[in-house]
Amino acid sequence: MELSARNQLKARVKEITSNDVTSEVVLDIGGQEMCSVITTGSLQRLGLKVGDDVSAIIKATSVMIMK
């Protein structure tokens, strides 16, 4: 699948916490963790499980930088 988003990061699913409506998916991206909250329906449709290799696609209206 091709996407126009350029902010695509290769990741591995580290942890999943679900309830009836939402699922929190913790990703390992080169030793750094990122968390994504998706619907539990999407989690099931994608068949996500711990250890899966995925792509994290970041779409944001702003990026903050702190020094």
N, CA, C and O atoms as a Maestro MAE file, in Angstrom:
{
 s_m_m2io_version
 :::
 2.0.0
}

f_m_ct {
 s_m_title
 :::
 protein
 m_atom[268] {
  # First column is atom index #
  i_m_mmod_type
  r_m_x_coord
  r_m_y_coord
  r_m_z_coord
  i_m_residue_number
  s_m_chain_name
  s_m_pdb_residue_name
  s_m_pdb_atom_name
  i_m_atomic_number
  :::
  1 25 0.839 -1.164 0.000 1 A "MET " " N  " 7
  2 3 0.000 0.000 0.000 1 A "MET " " CA " 6
  3 2 0.888 1.232 0.000 1 A "MET " " C  " 6
  4 15 1.839 1.308 0.778 1 A "MET " " O  " 8
  5 25 0.598 2.182 -0.847 2 A "GLU " " N  " 7
  6 3 1.325 3.440 -0.917 2 A "GLU " " CA " 6
  7 2 0.543 4.532 -0.202 2 A "GLU " " C  " 6
  8 15 -0.676 4.630 -0.340 2 A "GLU " " O  " 8
  9 25 1.260 5.353 0.566 3 A "LEU " " N  " 7
  10 3 0.652 6.474 1.279 3 A "LEU " " CA " 6
  11 2 1.445 7.741 0.994 3 A "LEU " " C  " 6
  12 15 2.643 7.682 0.715 3 A "LEU " " O  " 8
  13 25 0.778 8.876 1.064 4 A "SER " " N  " 7
  14 3 1.471 10.141 0.859 4 A "SER " " CA " 6
  15 2 2.235 10.580 2.103 4 A "SER " " C  " 6
  16 15 3.134 11.416 2.008 4 A "SER " " O  " 8
  17 25 1.895 10.033 3.269 5 A "ALA " " N  " 7
  18 3 2.556 10.424 4.515 5 A "ALA " " CA " 6
  19 2 4.035 10.048 4.459 5 A "ALA " " C  " 6
  20 15 4.387 8.921 4.109 5 A "ALA " " O  " 8
  21 25 4.888 10.997 4.807 6 A "ARG " " N  " 7
  22 3 6.325 10.744 4.789 6 A "ARG " " CA " 6
  23 2 6.853 10.278 6.129 6 A "ARG " " C  " 6
  24 15 7.925 9.677 6.200 6 A "ARG " " O  " 8
  25 25 6.114 10.547 7.189 7 A "ASN " " N  " 7
  26 3 6.575 10.195 8.526 7 A "ASN " " CA " 6
  27 2 6.173 8.766 8.876 7 A "ASN " " C  " 6
  28 15 5.281 8.539 9.693 7 A "ASN " " O  " 8
  29 25 6.842 7.818 8.247 8 A "GLN " " N  " 7
  30 3 6.566 6.400 8.470 8 A "GLN " " CA " 6
  31 2 7.763 5.776 9.183 8 A "GLN " " C  " 6
  32 15 8.894 5.861 8.705 8 A "GLN " " O  " 8
  33 25 7.506 5.153 10.322 9 A "LEU " " N  " 7
  34 3 8.564 4.559 11.126 9 A "LEU " " CA " 6
  35 2 8.320 3.060 11.279 9 A "LEU " " C  " 6
  36 15 7.208 2.637 11.597 9 A "LEU " " O  " 8
  37 25 9.341 2.275 11.055 10 A "LYS " " N  " 7
  38 3 9.246 0.829 11.268 10 A "LYS " " CA " 6
  39 2 9.232 0.570 12.765 10 A "LYS " " C  " 6
  40 15 10.029 1.145 13.507 10 A "LYS " " O  " 8
  41 25 8.329 -0.295 13.209 11 A "ALA " " N  " 7
  42 3 8.163 -0.543 14.642 11 A "ALA " " CA " 6
  43 2 7.788 -2.000 14.892 11 A "ALA " " C  " 6
  44 15 7.428 -2.739 13.977 11 A "ALA " " O  " 8
  45 25 7.884 -2.382 16.155 12 A "ARG " " N  " 7
  46 3 7.430 -3.704 16.592 12 A "ARG " " CA " 6
  47 2 6.448 -3.492 17.739 12 A "ARG " " C  " 6
  48 15 6.688 -2.675 18.628 12 A "ARG " " O  " 8
  49 25 5.338 -4.233 17.714 13 A "VAL " " N  " 7
  50 3 4.334 -4.139 18.775 13 A "VAL " " CA " 6
  51 2 4.919 -4.743 20.050 13 A "VAL " " C  " 6
  52 15 5.303 -5.912 20.085 13 A "VAL " " O  " 8
  53 25 4.979 -3.914 21.099 14 A "LYS " " N  " 7
  54 3 5.583 -4.332 22.370 14 A "LYS " " CA " 6
  55 2 4.535 -4.753 23.393 14 A "LYS " " C  " 6
  56 15 4.747 -5.692 24.161 14 A "LYS " " O  " 8
  57 25 3.402 -4.051 23.396 15 A "GLU " " N  " 7
  58 3 2.379 -4.300 24.418 15 A "GLU " " CA " 6
  59 2 1.029 -3.825 23.900 15 A "GLU " " C  " 6
  60 15 0.954 -2.831 23.178 15 A "GLU " " O  " 8
  61 25 -0.040 -4.534 24.265 16 A "ILE " " N  " 7
  62 3 -1.396 -4.145 23.888 16 A "ILE " " CA " 6
  63 2 -2.286 -4.220 25.128 16 A "ILE " " C  " 6
  64 15 -2.302 -5.224 25.839 16 A "ILE " " O  " 8
  65 25 -3.026 -3.135 25.372 17 A "THR " " N  " 7
  66 3 -4.008 -3.098 26.448 17 A "THR " " CA " 6
  67 2 -5.339 -2.699 25.828 17 A "THR " " C  " 6
  68 15 -5.440 -1.640 25.208 17 A "THR " " O  " 8
  69 25 -6.367 -3.538 25.988 18 A "SER " " N  " 7
  70 3 -7.643 -3.304 25.314 18 A "SER " " CA " 6
  71 2 -8.815 -3.274 26.278 18 A "SER " " C  " 6
  72 15 -8.788 -3.891 27.343 18 A "SER " " O  " 8
  73 25 -9.851 -2.534 25.872 19 A "ASN " " N  " 7
  74 3 -11.164 -2.653 26.489 19 A "ASN " " CA " 6
  75 2 -12.162 -2.808 25.350 19 A "ASN " " C  " 6
  76 15 -11.751 -3.044 24.214 19 A "ASN " " O  " 8
  77 25 -13.444 -2.685 25.614 20 A "ASP " " N  " 7
  78 3 -14.453 -2.907 24.575 20 A "ASP " " CA " 6
  79 2 -14.371 -1.908 23.421 20 A "ASP " " C  " 6
  80 15 -14.739 -2.230 22.292 20 A "ASP " " O  " 8
  81 25 -13.890 -0.699 23.705 21 A "VAL " " N  " 7
  82 3 -13.928 0.366 22.702 21 A "VAL " " CA " 6
  83 2 -12.561 0.713 22.135 21 A "VAL " " C  " 6
  84 15 -12.407 0.831 20.919 21 A "VAL " " O  " 8
  85 25 -11.566 0.878 22.999 22 A "THR " " N  " 7
  86 3 -10.247 1.326 22.541 22 A "THR " " CA " 6
  87 2 -9.152 0.351 22.940 22 A "THR " " C  " 6
  88 15 -9.302 -0.448 23.864 22 A "THR " " O  " 8
  89 25 -8.052 0.443 22.215 23 A "SER " " N  " 7
  90 3 -6.865 -0.356 22.524 23 A "SER " " CA " 6
  91 2 -5.643 0.543 22.480 23 A "SER " " C  " 6
  92 15 -5.468 1.331 21.550 23 A "SER " " O  " 8
  93 25 -4.798 0.415 23.498 24 A "GLU " " N  " 7
  94 3 -3.536 1.135 23.546 24 A "GLU " " CA " 6
  95 2 -2.460 0.186 23.052 24 A "GLU " " C  " 6
  96 15 -2.273 -0.899 23.604 24 A "GLU " " O  " 8
  97 25 -1.754 0.600 22.009 25 A "VAL " " N  " 7
  98 3 -0.717 -0.229 21.410 25 A "VAL " " CA " 6
  99 2 0.620 0.472 21.631 25 A "VAL " " C  " 6
  100 15 0.840 1.573 21.126 25 A "VAL " " O  " 8
  101 25 1.515 -0.169 22.390 26 A "VAL " " N  " 7
  102 3 2.845 0.382 22.634 26 A "VAL " " CA " 6
  103 2 3.784 -0.202 21.584 26 A "VAL " " C  " 6
  104 15 3.863 -1.416 21.396 26 A "VAL " " O  " 8
  105 25 4.492 0.701 20.905 27 A "LEU " " N  " 7
  106 3 5.406 0.308 19.842 27 A "LEU " " CA " 6
  107 2 6.850 0.528 20.270 27 A "LEU " " C  " 6
  108 15 7.155 1.474 20.996 27 A "LEU " " O  " 8
  109 25 7.728 -0.347 19.818 28 A "ASP " " N  " 7
  110 3 9.165 -0.179 20.006 28 A "ASP " " CA " 6
  111 2 9.722 0.279 18.662 28 A "ASP " " C  " 6
  112 15 9.647 -0.431 17.660 28 A "ASP " " O  " 8
  113 25 10.281 1.483 18.672 29 A "ILE " " N  " 7
  114 3 10.864 2.041 17.449 29 A "ILE " " CA " 6
  115 2 12.340 2.290 17.727 29 A "ILE " " C  " 6
  116 15 12.709 3.343 18.246 29 A "ILE " " O  " 8
  117 25 13.168 1.339 17.389 30 A "GLY " " N  " 7
  118 3 14.606 1.485 17.604 30 A "GLY " " CA " 6
  119 2 14.983 1.725 19.049 30 A "GLY " " C  " 6
  120 15 15.895 2.505 19.325 30 A "GLY " " O  " 8
  121 25 14.304 1.072 19.981 31 A "GLY " " N  " 7
  122 3 14.597 1.223 21.395 31 A "GLY " " CA " 6
  123 2 13.805 2.325 22.080 31 A "GLY " " C  " 6
  124 15 13.860 2.449 23.303 31 A "GLY " " O  " 8
  125 25 13.080 3.119 21.329 32 A "GLN " " N  " 7
  126 3 12.215 4.162 21.883 32 A "GLN " " CA " 6
  127 2 10.775 3.680 21.820 32 A "GLN " " C  " 6
  128 15 10.387 2.995 20.873 32 A "GLN " " O  " 8
  129 25 9.982 4.034 22.823 33 A "GLU " " N  " 7
  130 3 8.576 3.638 22.843 33 A "GLU " " CA " 6
  131 2 7.674 4.748 22.319 33 A "GLU " " C  " 6
  132 15 7.903 5.930 22.572 33 A "GLU " " O  " 8
  133 25 6.652 4.344 21.588 34 A "MET " " N  " 7
  134 3 5.602 5.246 21.132 34 A "MET " " CA " 6
  135 2 4.284 4.540 21.392 34 A "MET " " C  " 6
  136 15 4.182 3.323 21.234 34 A "MET " " O  " 8
  137 25 3.278 5.304 21.791 35 A "CYS " " N  " 7
  138 3 1.976 4.730 22.104 35 A "CYS " " CA " 6
  139 2 0.945 5.227 21.097 35 A "CYS " " C  " 6
  140 15 0.911 6.411 20.761 35 A "CYS " " O  " 8
  141 25 0.118 4.323 20.626 36 A "SER " " N  " 7
  142 3 -0.974 4.667 19.728 36 A "SER " " CA " 6
  143 2 -2.274 4.136 20.322 36 A "SER " " C  " 6
  144 15 -2.327 3.004 20.803 36 A "SER " " O  " 8
  145 25 -3.315 4.953 20.288 37 A "VAL " " N  " 7
  146 3 -4.629 4.513 20.745 37 A "VAL " " CA " 6
  147 2 -5.517 4.369 19.516 37 A "VAL " " C  " 6
  148 15 -5.757 5.333 18.788 37 A "VAL " " O  " 8
  149 25 -5.998 3.151 19.298 38 A "ILE " " N  " 7
  150 3 -6.858 2.850 18.153 38 A "ILE " " CA " 6
  151 2 -8.118 2.169 18.676 38 A "ILE " " C  " 6
  152 15 -8.179 1.776 19.840 38 A "ILE " " O  " 8
  153 25 -9.110 2.032 17.825 39 A "THR " " N  " 7
  154 3 -10.306 1.308 18.254 39 A "THR " " CA " 6
  155 2 -9.980 -0.180 18.365 39 A "THR " " C  " 6
  156 15 -9.113 -0.696 17.660 39 A "THR " " O  " 8
  157 25 -10.686 -0.851 19.255 40 A "THR " " N  " 7
  158 3 -10.489 -2.287 19.404 40 A "THR " " CA " 6
  159 2 -10.928 -3.012 18.130 40 A "THR " " C  " 6
  160 15 -10.375 -4.054 17.779 40 A "THR " " O  " 8
  161 25 -11.925 -2.454 17.445 41 A "GLY " " N  " 7
  162 3 -12.331 -3.022 16.156 41 A "GLY " " CA " 6
  163 2 -11.197 -2.999 15.144 41 A "GLY " " C  " 6
  164 15 -10.994 -3.969 14.414 41 A "GLY " " O  " 8
  165 25 -10.455 -1.896 15.096 42 A "SER " " N  " 7
  166 3 -9.304 -1.801 14.189 42 A "SER " " CA " 6
  167 2 -8.213 -2.777 14.591 42 A "SER " " C  " 6
  168 15 -7.585 -3.395 13.731 42 A "SER " " O  " 8
  169 25 -7.983 -2.920 15.890 43 A "LEU " " N  " 7
  170 3 -6.992 -3.878 16.381 43 A "LEU " " CA " 6
  171 2 -7.333 -5.282 15.898 43 A "LEU " " C  " 6
  172 15 -6.464 -6.013 15.422 43 A "LEU " " O  " 8
  173 25 -8.603 -5.652 16.024 44 A "GLN " " N  " 7
  174 3 -9.042 -6.983 15.609 44 A "GLN " " CA " 6
  175 2 -8.992 -7.144 14.094 44 A "GLN " " C  " 6
  176 15 -8.577 -8.188 13.591 44 A "GLN " " O  " 8
  177 25 -9.416 -6.107 13.365 45 A "ARG " " N  " 7
  178 3 -9.411 -6.170 11.897 45 A "ARG " " CA " 6
  179 2 -7.991 -6.348 11.362 45 A "ARG " " C  " 6
  180 15 -7.770 -7.081 10.398 45 A "ARG " " O  " 8
  181 25 -7.025 -5.667 11.999 46 A "LEU " " N  " 7
  182 3 -5.629 -5.779 11.580 46 A "LEU " " CA " 6
  183 2 -4.974 -7.060 12.089 46 A "LEU " " C  " 6
  184 15 -3.919 -7.464 11.602 46 A "LEU " " O  " 8
  185 25 -5.611 -7.692 13.072 47 A "GLY " " N  " 7
  186 3 -5.043 -8.914 13.643 47 A "GLY " " CA " 6
  187 2 -3.738 -8.654 14.383 47 A "GLY " " C  " 6
  188 15 -2.844 -9.501 14.391 47 A "GLY " " O  " 8
  189 25 -3.627 -7.475 15.008 48 A "LEU " " N  " 7
  190 3 -2.378 -7.115 15.695 48 A "LEU " " CA " 6
  191 2 -2.154 -7.963 16.932 48 A "LEU " " C  " 6
  192 15 -3.081 -8.267 17.683 48 A "LEU " " O  " 8
  193 25 -0.882 -8.340 17.127 49 A "LYS " " N  " 7
  194 3 -0.491 -9.054 18.329 49 A "LYS " " CA " 6
  195 2 0.929 -8.641 18.698 49 A "LYS " " C  " 6
  196 15 1.680 -8.140 17.861 49 A "LYS " " O  " 8
  197 25 1.284 -8.856 19.953 50 A "VAL " " N  " 7
  198 3 2.616 -8.516 20.438 50 A "VAL " " CA " 6
  199 2 3.655 -9.241 19.578 50 A "VAL " " C  " 6
  200 15 3.524 -10.431 19.292 50 A "VAL " " O  " 8
  201 25 4.686 -8.499 19.175 51 A "GLY " " N  " 7
  202 3 5.753 -9.063 18.351 51 A "GLY " " CA " 6
  203 2 5.610 -8.771 16.874 51 A "GLY " " C  " 6
  204 15 6.559 -8.965 16.114 51 A "GLY " " O  " 8
  205 25 4.437 -8.305 16.444 52 A "ASP " " N  " 7
  206 3 4.225 -7.993 15.026 52 A "ASP " " CA " 6
  207 2 5.086 -6.811 14.593 52 A "ASP " " C  " 6
  208 15 5.261 -5.850 15.342 52 A "ASP " " O  " 8
  209 25 5.617 -6.890 13.385 53 A "ASP " " N  " 7
  210 3 6.296 -5.760 12.761 53 A "ASP " " CA " 6
  211 2 5.247 -4.921 12.051 53 A "ASP " " C  " 6
  212 15 4.436 -5.443 11.287 53 A "ASP " " O  " 8
  213 25 5.268 -3.621 12.305 54 A "VAL " " N  " 7
  214 3 4.277 -2.705 11.750 54 A "VAL " " CA " 6
  215 2 4.972 -1.417 11.305 54 A "VAL " " C  " 6
  216 15 6.167 -1.236 11.535 54 A "VAL " " O  " 8
  217 25 4.225 -0.543 10.678 55 A "SER " " N  " 7
  218 3 4.692 0.802 10.376 55 A "SER " " CA " 6
  219 2 3.838 1.784 11.162 55 A "SER " " C  " 6
  220 15 2.610 1.703 11.150 55 A "SER " " O  " 8
  221 25 4.500 2.712 11.847 56 A "ALA " " N  " 7
  222 3 3.800 3.790 12.543 56 A "ALA " " CA " 6
  223 2 3.794 4.983 11.598 56 A "ALA " " C  " 6
  224 15 4.851 5.452 11.176 56 A "ALA " " O  " 8
  225 25 2.623 5.464 11.274 57 A "ILE " " N  " 7
  226 3 2.484 6.593 10.351 57 A "ILE " " CA " 6
  227 2 2.009 7.783 11.158 57 A "ILE " " C  " 6
  228 15 0.914 7.767 11.720 57 A "ILE " " O  " 8
  229 25 2.832 8.811 11.213 58 A "ILE " " N  " 7
  230 3 2.535 9.967 12.048 58 A "ILE " " CA " 6
  231 2 1.982 11.090 11.196 58 A "ILE " " C  " 6
  232 15 2.611 11.530 10.233 58 A "ILE " " O  " 8
  233 25 0.808 11.542 11.562 59 A "LYS " " N  " 7
  234 3 0.145 12.664 10.891 59 A "LYS " " CA " 6
  235 2 -0.186 13.672 11.973 59 A "LYS " " C  " 6
  236 15 -1.049 13.427 12.816 59 A "LYS " " O  " 8
  237 25 0.494 14.797 11.950 60 A "ALA " " N  " 7
  238 3 0.292 15.795 12.995 60 A "ALA " " CA " 6
  239 2 0.165 17.178 12.373 60 A "ALA " " C  " 6
  240 15 0.743 17.458 11.323 60 A "ALA " " O  " 8
  241 25 -0.591 18.025 13.030 61 A "THR " " N  " 7
  242 3 -0.728 19.399 12.546 61 A "THR " " CA " 6
  243 2 0.384 20.279 13.072 61 A "THR " " C  " 6
  244 15 0.617 21.369 12.550 61 A "THR " " O  " 8
  245 25 1.081 19.811 14.114 62 A "SER " " N  " 7
  246 3 2.218 20.577 14.616 62 A "SER " " CA " 6
  247 2 3.218 19.632 15.273 62 A "SER " " C  " 6
  248 15 2.851 18.579 15.794 62 A "SER " " O  " 8
  249 25 4.469 20.021 15.239 63 A "VAL " " N  " 7
  250 3 5.536 19.269 15.897 63 A "VAL " " CA " 6
  251 2 6.265 20.273 16.776 63 A "VAL " " C  " 6
  252 15 6.753 21.295 16.293 63 A "VAL " " O  " 8
  253 25 6.337 19.974 18.071 64 A "MET " " N  " 7
  254 3 7.029 20.853 19.005 64 A "MET " " CA " 6
  255 2 8.453 20.369 19.203 64 A "MET " " C  " 6
  256 15 8.706 19.165 19.242 64 A "MET " " O  " 8
  257 25 9.383 21.306 19.328 65 A "ILE " " N  " 7
  258 3 10.783 20.984 19.595 65 A "ILE " " CA " 6
  259 2 11.175 21.711 20.869 65 A "ILE " " C  " 6
  260 15 10.882 22.895 21.036 65 A "ILE " " O  " 8
  261 25 11.839 20.993 21.768 66 A "MET " " N  " 7
  262 3 12.291 21.592 23.013 66 A "MET " " CA " 6
  263 2 13.784 21.340 23.152 66 A "MET " " C  " 6
  264 15 14.289 20.277 22.791 66 A "MET " " O  " 8
  265 25 14.469 22.324 23.674 67 A "LYS " " N  " 7
  266 3 15.900 22.159 23.874 67 A "LYS " " CA " 6
  267 2 16.237 22.480 25.307 67 A "LYS " " C  " 6
  268 15 17.401 22.405 25.699 67 A "LYS " " O  " 8
  :::
 }
 m_bond[267] {
  # First column is bond index #
  i_m_from
  i_m_to
  i_m_order
  :::
  1 1 2 1
  2 2 3 1
  3 3 4 2
  4 3 5 1
  5 5 6 1
  6 6 7 1
  7 7 8 2
  8 7 9 1
  9 9 10 1
  10 10 11 1
  11 11 12 2
  12 11 13 1
  13 13 14 1
  14 14 15 1
  15 15 16 2
  16 15 17 1
  17 17 18 1
  18 18 19 1
  19 19 20 2
  20 19 21 1
  21 21 22 1
  22 22 23 1
  23 23 24 2
  24 23 25 1
  25 25 26 1
  26 26 27 1
  27 27 28 2
  28 27 29 1
  29 29 30 1
  30 30 31 1
  31 31 32 2
  32 31 33 1
  33 33 34 1
  34 34 35 1
  35 35 36 2
  36 35 37 1
  37 37 38 1
  38 38 39 1
  39 39 40 2
  40 39 41 1
  41 41 42 1
  42 42 43 1
  43 43 44 2
  44 43 45 1
  45 45 46 1
  46 46 47 1
  47 47 48 2
  48 47 49 1
  49 49 50 1
  50 50 51 1
  51 51 52 2
  52 51 53 1
  53 53 54 1
  54 54 55 1
  55 55 56 2
  56 55 57 1
  57 57 58 1
  58 58 59 1
  59 59 60 2
  60 59 61 1
  61 61 62 1
  62 62 63 1
  63 63 64 2
  64 63 65 1
  65 65 66 1
  66 66 67 1
  67 67 68 2
  68 67 69 1
  69 69 70 1
  70 70 71 1
  71 71 72 2
  72 71 73 1
  73 73 74 1
  74 74 75 1
  75 75 76 2
  76 75 77 1
  77 77 78 1
  78 78 79 1
  79 79 80 2
  80 79 81 1
  81 81 82 1
  82 82 83 1
  83 83 84 2
  84 83 85 1
  85 85 86 1
  86 86 87 1
  87 87 88 2
  88 87 89 1
  89 89 90 1
  90 90 91 1
  91 91 92 2
  92 91 93 1
  93 93 94 1
  94 94 95 1
  95 95 96 2
  96 95 97 1
  97 97 98 1
  98 98 99 1
  99 99 100 2
  100 99 101 1
  101 101 102 1
  102 102 103 1
  103 103 104 2
  104 103 105 1
  105 105 106 1
  106 106 107 1
  107 107 108 2
  108 107 109 1
  109 109 110 1
  110 110 111 1
  111 111 112 2
  112 111 113 1
  113 113 114 1
  114 114 115 1
  115 115 116 2
  116 115 117 1
  117 117 118 1
  118 118 119 1
  119 119 120 2
  120 119 121 1
  121 121 122 1
  122 122 123 1
  123 123 124 2
  124 123 125 1
  125 125 126 1
  126 126 127 1
  127 127 128 2
  128 127 129 1
  129 129 130 1
  130 130 131 1
  131 131 132 2
  132 131 133 1
  133 133 134 1
  134 134 135 1
  135 135 136 2
  136 135 137 1
  137 137 138 1
  138 138 139 1
  139 139 140 2
  140 139 141 1
  141 141 142 1
  142 142 143 1
  143 143 144 2
  144 143 145 1
  145 145 146 1
  146 146 147 1
  147 147 148 2
  148 147 149 1
  149 149 150 1
  150 150 151 1
  151 151 152 2
  152 151 153 1
  153 153 154 1
  154 154 155 1
  155 155 156 2
  156 155 157 1
  157 157 158 1
  158 158 159 1
  159 159 160 2
  160 159 161 1
  161 161 162 1
  162 162 163 1
  163 163 164 2
  164 163 165 1
  165 165 166 1
  166 166 167 1
  167 167 168 2
  168 167 169 1
  169 169 170 1
  170 170 171 1
  171 171 172 2
  172 171 173 1
  173 173 174 1
  174 174 175 1
  175 175 176 2
  176 175 177 1
  177 177 178 1
  178 178 179 1
  179 179 180 2
  180 179 181 1
  181 181 182 1
  182 182 183 1
  183 183 184 2
  184 183 185 1
  185 185 186 1
  186 186 187 1
  187 187 188 2
  188 187 189 1
  189 189 190 1
  190 190 191 1
  191 191 192 2
  192 191 193 1
  193 193 194 1
  194 194 195 1
  195 195 196 2
  196 195 197 1
  197 197 198 1
  198 198 199 1
  199 199 200 2
  200 199 201 1
  201 201 202 1
  202 202 203 1
  203 203 204 2
  204 203 205 1
  205 205 206 1
  206 206 207 1
  207 207 208 2
  208 207 209 1
  209 209 210 1
  210 210 211 1
  211 211 212 2
  212 211 213 1
  213 213 214 1
  214 214 215 1
  215 215 216 2
  216 215 217 1
  217 217 218 1
  218 218 219 1
  219 219 220 2
  220 219 221 1
  221 221 222 1
  222 222 223 1
  223 223 224 2
  224 223 225 1
  225 225 226 1
  226 226 227 1
  227 227 228 2
  228 227 229 1
  229 229 230 1
  230 230 231 1
  231 231 232 2
  232 231 233 1
  233 233 234 1
  234 234 235 1
  235 235 236 2
  236 235 237 1
  237 237 238 1
  238 238 239 1
  239 239 240 2
  240 239 241 1
  241 241 242 1
  242 242 243 1
  243 243 244 2
  244 243 245 1
  245 245 246 1
  246 246 247 1
  247 247 248 2
  248 247 249 1
  249 249 250 1
  250 250 251 1
  251 251 252 2
  252 251 253 1
  253 253 254 1
  254 254 255 1
  255 255 256 2
  256 255 257 1
  257 257 258 1
  258 258 259 1
  259 259 260 2
  260 259 261 1
  261 261 262 1
  262 262 263 1
  263 263 264 2
  264 263 265 1
  265 265 266 1
  266 266 267 1
  267 267 268 2
  :::
 }
}
